[in-house]
Amino acid sequence: MRLSNRAKTALIFVFTVTAPTALAHQGHHHAHPGAEATSPMTRKEGESEIKVIREDYKRQVEPIFQKSCMDCHSAQTRYPWYHKIPGIKQMLDSDIREARHHLDFSDGYPFKSHATPIEDLDAIAESIQKGTMPPLSYRMMHRNEAITDEEKKTVLDWVEKSKTLLKK
């Protein structure tokens, strides 16, 4: 049986909006239930390191995240046309809430999350290395917003430098 282009588009659309958020996270939780995340901002001696990490993030990484991550992981969501469709709207809104709960880039670094800053950095690196972020469903509908190999390297280099600074 051969599918028309319209049928293929419809199938991709259905898959995209119904793919569970769990696929993107692969069941990964950043902190143990009930564990309280700590912020490096509580360490007076770490303020200069945080400033360096924040400046590097703003200059090198945030533009990449703007293109490929902020629709779900910030308050700067650019909603697609199909967000207006009842049922789909609720699913997308739920996915976005879940994404922001895990990691919210809205206010820059350090990110809002339920994990420690190092756990956040580890999760970002793992997601990029395994190709789970942005999720396949997002990439299918936003083909021009995929992270390039060069951008992946930029983010991973920033993660490593940041972790080194935080562990001082």
ZAVO-449000 format. One record per residue (C-alpha): x, y, z. Coordinates in pm, whole numbers, plus 50000, padded with zeros to 5 digits. Example, Ala and Ser with C-alpha at 12.3 -4.5 7.8 and 13.67 -1.06 7.14 Angstrom:
residues 2
512304955050780513674989450714
***
This chain:
residues 168
500005000050000501415033549897500665064450108500015098449958502105128250070499085141050258498715107850445502445107550526502225143150660499195133650871501025103451015504085124451099501835150451258500005124851472503285108851580504775142551661502035154951887501375122052059504955110752127505265108052503507575131552688509095101252857510795092152531512745124552543513795119452904514065081652873512815079453231515785099653358515205119353675517815144253785517375142154159516035116854402512425122354510512365146154803515965156754744516425193854748518565207754470521365230354576522435261454394526015272454352524815307754430524735298154797528515294354790529985329054834533375317254712531845303654390530335336354266533205344254026532925309353872529165313653830529755347153661532175331253411529775302353341526865326553298528825348953058530025319152850526465305652841525025338952727527635343352453528095307752323525285284652429522115305052469521875312452092521945274852027519325268552295517195297052153517025278351823516535242851950515475241752316513625272752431510255263152281509875237152555512435246652819511585283652866508825309152885509785319552529507735292752354506935298351987503745278451944503195260051614500035264851410498585231851531498735243351895495265258051842493705223751780491785211452087493395180952241496725187652073496945220752260496555202852593499185176652503501725202752393501055224352700501555193852922504825184852747506095220452783505185221653155507015188753206510085201153016510225233453220509825213653541512955193853459515005222553322513965258753263516335281253066514105312153098516415331553330519765319753200522385301853406522035288053672518915271353538515735265053732515375227953796514875201354059518515190754040521935204254124523775225653867526255197453799523385172753750521785197453508525035200053312525405162153309521815158453183522405183952906525585166152794523925131952804520905144052607523095159152337525455129352318522605104352294520585126352059517495126352281517245164352278515605179552103513255149552087512645132951752509045144951750510235181051777512955176651513510455161851268508295193051280511195217851313513765204951066515685237851045516205239051420518285207551468521555211451657524545208851424527675189051510529545221851564526815234151801526895201151990530635205452037530155241252160527575230252419529615200052532532775221352566530805246652773529425218752993532895204853062534415239053135531475247653362531715214953556535445220853607534755255853741531965243453972534145215854119536905240054225
***
